[in-house]
Amino acid sequence: MYIQYQLVFCYINRFANRLANRLNAISIIVSPKHRMGLATSTYFIFTDLGIGIRPFILGSLVPVMGFRELYMTIAIVVFACLFLYYFLHGRKAVHGTVNVG
């Protein structure tokens, strides 16, 4: 049973790494050419900030909400972000109207 959980988390981590690379590429593509360095550094600053602050914030919510409600809330936020991504960037990428700097 323990090995099955490790495999699941391995695939989740693999998906997250692929997603992070794609999001970094999107942030560079939609920025002007003279601001590509700034776009890259801003992306990584907020990524590192999120990695550092997220466990603190979510850990402080566990006593208030409990793990089940916290995970359900996180799932809702993730799905809301997927819809936001589609409406803010995805439609333009499908129709070929993304500004490439």
Phi, psi and omega in degrees: 000319181297321180293324178298318177296321178297320179295319178298313180293329176296316179292323177296317179296320178298316178296318181295321178294319177295321179295319180298320178296319180292320178295323176296317179297320179296318180296328178283319183296320184277355179267154175296157184300323182282356179243015182297319178297319178294321179295318180295313182293321178296318178301312183287328176298312181288330174296312179295322178296318178295321178295326181280323186270327185305313180297325179295313182292312182292325178294327178284343178273344182300314179296332181281314187258326189090161184293319183299311181292326178295314179294323177295319178297317179297320178298319178296318179297319179297314179294324176296321178293326176297317178294319177299317178301315182297315184284333181270329183228321188299319180297320180294322180291325179291320182273358177075027181251019179287132178286121184257035172078000000 
